[in-house]
């Protein structure tokens, strides 16, 4: 037996369930990167399977993680064409992990750098969580940085009737209602929420006067997107 064959057999003998899971994870991560049409198609098939399997409290973190995929074909496959993205996570109650991850995604994304439906999913979670602002705040203590990374996704040019703008303004309005709770951090948060809203509505003011300029650097999610070769209808 050749030395190469001996080494290969030795490597095969060392396979464990953990190493197999690791290889599978690498393959999936490569597909989710959507760098080729074939990878995009694979991701679409995977997310469609998840959608049909339905979201539960046990598997929702997988759905949440998939929101980081920068490809609108994949996101459409995940939520379905008739699904309202704002209610995508309705079946899952707000948790500390869910809210923390939503703010992490808002921080990760540049304004204009994420598919609007993906952004709408995250905003829908926050709208539900802060329908009673104090209850939502008790689950996840919103920081000024969290608030600024929410507000940076406002688009003045689109106006207040734009669904994304409307959702962000609604969340900011609810956070502004935390005023008068006798807590200085809540007071500061309420004041900042009010200022971001007022700068949006006042055409004479610029958003960079209330939100750090570095957060307002724009991007375009379509620039680097790779389309699939084929799109199958449900």
C-alpha positions in Angstrom: 0.0 0.0 0.0 1.3 3.4 -1.0 2.3 5.9 1.7 -0.4 8.3 0.5 -3.1 5.6 0.9 -1.9 4.8 4.4 -2.1 8.5 5.4 -5.6 8.8 3.9 -6.8 5.7 5.8 -5.3 7.1 9.0 -7.1 10.4 8.5 -10.4 8.6 7.9 -9.9 6.6 11.0 -9.7 9.9 12.9 -13.1 11.2 11.8 -15.5 11.8 14.7 -19.0 13.1 14.9 -17.7 16.5 16.0 -15.3 16.7 13.0 -18.1 15.8 10.6 -20.3 18.5 12.1 -17.4 20.9 11.7 -17.1 20.1 8.0 -20.8 20.4 7.4 -20.8 23.8 9.2 -18.0 25.0 6.9 -19.9 23.8 3.8 -23.0 25.6 5.0 -21.2 28.8 5.8 -19.6 28.8 2.4 -23.1 28.5 0.8 -24.5 31.3 3.0 -21.7 33.6 1.8 -23.5 33.5 -1.6 -20.4 34.2 -3.6 -21.6 32.1 -6.6 -25.0 31.5 -8.2 -24.8 27.8 -7.0 -24.2 28.9 -3.4 -27.1 31.3 -3.6 -29.4 28.5 -4.9 -28.2 26.3 -2.1 -29.0 28.9 0.5 -32.4 29.5 -1.1 -33.2 25.8 -0.8 -32.1 25.6 2.8 -34.1 28.7 3.9 -37.2 27.5 2.0 -36.9 24.2 3.9 -36.7 26.1 7.2 -39.7 28.3 6.3 -41.8 25.2 5.6 -40.6 23.6 8.8 -41.9 26.6 10.8 -40.2 28.7 13.4 -40.3 27.6 17.1 -38.8 28.8 20.3 -36.2 26.0 19.9 -35.0 26.9 16.4 -35.6 30.6 16.1 -31.8 31.5 16.6 -31.2 29.7 13.3 -33.7 32.0 11.5 -32.1 35.0 13.3 -28.6 34.0 12.2 -29.8 33.7 8.5 -30.7 37.5 8.5 -27.0 38.1 8.1 -27.1 36.7 4.6 -26.5 39.6 2.2 -28.8 38.3 -0.5 -32.4 39.3 -1.1 -33.2 36.2 -3.1 -32.3 34.1 0.0 -34.3 36.4 2.4 -37.3 36.2 0.1 -37.0 32.4 0.2 -36.9 32.5 4.0 -39.9 34.7 4.6 -42.1 33.9 1.5 -43.5 36.4 -0.9 -46.8 36.9 0.9 -45.3 37.1 4.4 -45.3 40.5 6.0 -41.6 40.9 7.2 -42.7 43.0 10.2 -44.5 40.1 11.7 -42.0 37.4 10.8 -41.0 36.8 14.5 -44.5 37.3 15.9 -44.6 33.7 17.2 -41.5 34.3 19.4 -41.8 36.4 22.5 -39.1 39.0 23.0 -36.1 37.6 24.9 -32.8 39.2 25.9 -31.0 37.2 23.3 -33.4 38.1 20.5 -33.3 41.9 21.3 -29.5 41.9 21.8 -29.0 40.2 18.4 -31.4 42.7 16.7 -29.4 45.6 17.9 -26.2 43.8 16.9 -27.5 43.5 13.4 -28.6 47.1 13.3 -25.0 48.0 14.3 -23.5 45.7 11.7 -25.5 47.0 8.8 -24.8 50.3 7.0 -27.7 52.6 6.0 -28.8 51.3 2.6 -26.5 48.3 3.0 -29.2 45.8 3.8 -32.3 44.5 2.0 -35.3 46.5 3.3 -37.3 43.4 4.1 -34.5 42.1 6.2 -34.4 45.4 8.1 -38.2 45.3 8.4 -37.9 41.9 10.2 -35.6 43.3 12.9 -37.8 46.4 13.3 -40.9 44.3 13.7 -39.2 42.5 16.6 -38.4 45.9 18.3 -41.9 47.3 17.6 -43.4 44.3 19.4 -40.9 44.4 22.3 -41.4 48.1 23.0 -45.1 48.2 22.6 -44.8 48.9 26.3 -41.5 50.7 26.4 -40.6 50.0 30.0 -41.3 46.2 29.7 -39.0 46.1 26.6 -36.3 48.1 28.4 -36.4 45.7 31.3 -35.7 42.8 28.9 -32.9 44.6 27.1 -31.4 47.8 28.5 -31.2 50.0 25.4 -28.1 52.1 25.2 -27.5 55.4 23.4 -25.4 53.5 20.9 -28.2 51.0 20.3 -30.6 54.0 19.7 -28.1 55.7 17.3 -27.7 52.5 15.3 -31.4 52.3 15.0 -31.8 55.9 14.0 -29.1 55.8 11.4 -31.4 53.7 9.2 -33.8 56.5 8.8 -34.0 57.9 5.3 -35.1 61.5 5.2 -35.5 61.4 1.4 -38.1 58.6 1.6 -40.4 60.6 4.0 -42.3 59.4 7.1 -44.8 57.3 5.1 -42.0 54.9 4.1 -42.7 51.6 6.0 -39.1 51.4 7.4 -39.1 55.0 8.4 -42.5 54.7 10.0 -41.4 51.7 12.1 -38.2 53.4 13.3 -40.0 56.6 14.2 -42.6 54.5 16.1 -39.9 52.7 18.1 -38.1 56.0 18.8 -41.4 57.5 20.0 -42.0 54.7 22.4 -38.4 55.0 23.8 -39.0 58.7 24.2 -41.9 57.8 26.5 -39.4 56.5 29.1 -39.0 60.1 30.3 -40.0 60.7 33.9 -39.1 57.2 35.2 -36.7 58.6 37.8 -33.7 56.9 36.1 -31.0 59.0 34.6 -30.1 56.5 31.8 -33.7 56.3 30.8 -33.9 60.1 30.8 -30.8 60.4 28.5 -32.2 57.7 26.2 -35.6 59.4 26.0 -33.9 62.8 25.2 -31.8 61.2 22.4 -34.8 59.5 20.9 -36.7 62.8 20.9 -33.8 64.6 19.3 -33.4 61.9 16.5 -37.1 62.2 15.7 -37.0 66.0 15.6 -34.0 66.0 13.3 -35.7 63.7 10.9 -38.8 65.9 10.7 -37.0 69.2 10.5 -35.7 69.6 6.9 -33.3 72.3 8.1 -31.4 69.9 10.3 -29.0 67.2 9.4 -29.0 63.7 10.9 -25.2 63.9 11.5 -25.9 66.7 14.0 -27.5 64.2 16.3 -26.0 60.8 15.2 -22.3 60.3 14.8 -21.2 60.8 11.2 -19.3 57.5 11.2 -22.6 55.6 11.6 -24.2 57.3 8.7 -21.8 56.1 6.0 -24.1 54.6 3.3 -23.8 51.4 1.4 -25.8 49.5 -1.3 -26.8 45.9 -0.7 -27.2 45.3 -4.4 -23.6 46.1 -5.4 -22.1 42.8 -4.2 -25.2 40.6 -4.5 -24.9 37.3 -6.6 -28.1 36.2 -8.2 -29.0 32.5 -8.6 -29.0 30.9 -12.1 -32.6 29.8 -11.5 -35.4 31.0 -9.3 -38.2 28.4 -8.6 -41.7 29.4 -7.5 -43.4 27.7 -4.6 
